[in-house]
Amino acid sequence: MLAVALAFQSAAGPSSYFKIQVLDEATGRGVPLVELKTTHNVRWYTDNNGLVAFYEPGLMDQRVFFSVHSDGYEFAKDGFGYAGVALEVKSGGSATLKLRRQNVAERLYRITGAGAYRDSVLLGERVPVREPVLNAQVLGQDSVQAVPFRGRIYWFWGDTARASYPLGNFHTTGATSDLPGRGGLDPGVGVDLAYFTNRDGFVKPMVSLPGDGMVWLDGLLTVPDETGREQLVAHYSRMKSLSERLEHGLVRFDSVKAEFVKLVQFDNADRWHCPQNQPTLVRDGGTDYFYFLWPDRAVRVQADLAHMENPAAYEAFTCTAPGSGDSAPAPNVERDARGRLQWTWRTNALPLTAPGERKLVQAGRLTEAEARFQLRDVDAGGLVTIHTGSVHWNAFRKKWILIGVQGGGTSHLGEVWYAEADSPLGPWRRAKKIVTHEHYSFYNPTHHPFFDQNGGRTLYFEGTYANTFSGNPAPTPRYDYNQILYRLDLADPRLKAAQTPSP
């Protein structure tokens, strides 16, 4: 028994592991989410530093073949077509593997969930965050909303998984972090999250509403109240299921309670007179508006709390005639006396969507040149239907930048696209795929402009990595249902085909 105990203690020390590090050959940075698989299908996945701490009784002190795979990256194949390598595995030894990145965007690290730096800790390596293996008992988190507020970044997520029971928090989870340059980490290094927690150490519900159902937030923004004081406000939805909403409205963050409180409840049958998705602030005609871009449609409201609380103040962007809506087979459109299409903001119409535009084009009521939300793949030429994403002004390109995930058809919500336009309303014409996931979902991506660097040339975006909509029966351990951050260099020549001339 003593011998077994001593052997276990030895195996648990850093010197007992064989260190495998996987690097991006172009940057020399560790690549997370790389699968190493033995010939008998035992799998390991690199952590945020691109490390695997390998110790497998029976396989030590011998030659072991590892298949190497990561979506959007390539490992050299041998003469038989195997993408992998045989390594001499020994305790205390190490090996370095290099991948060629095919994605335009660079995968940096997982922001949320347990074991983000698991292998680094086992190997005794340095880590950048205070809680590298388990923070606030969070195992997984869905769909982020984030905005700077009163000197810090406030982060909110949907459903959150925990270790102690299959059901976790379904009433929104929150955290804060310091801004880069004001005590926070460089976004290229990491995000140090401080969660709002209960006494048991697990995250607390951030929105407590009477009634059953999950409570999700979107449309998160800061807005001045009637006294001019900045408030943190969001749109809430109390959900019975993924598709059935029980109620919705506006909530405001109460700093004393450290949770959101209800401001106003909207008509549940009204789907668009409210904040949505990822808002962006736009000045139009001397007035500040919040634009809510799906981003294949547009809604706006004046950027003050009084207008946001009034459903009648929300305007939809459309070219359809009043009362005709976005219905099949195709609504009527408005043109002036010279036949020019009239796009305008209306309070009494639905926003025209990209699928609605496509119906109008197919019916001959719009030309391709008149459409504003019809993206095409710059490489293959096909239509790209954006499901969700974000649109923000970019100082480097002096354009509006769209980061969105493809949806519709056979898409599994895993392909991320880049596009740009002179206006947040488009026209959006050309799109370049910047991240691919072969058999996995990566949904609700959002660009964080508060992380932009180098005058906007370098931007950061994240999304939810999950097998939920992919049909993949094998969730990736630790990574599944969590947020992964990517970095994009807007000077990358591969983006040129999707970029428009700067003024």
Summary of the structure (lengths in Angstrom):
residues: 503
radius of gyration: 24.4
end to end distance: 76.0
largest distance: 93.7
contacts: 1629
relative contact order: 0.11
helix: 9%
strand: 42%
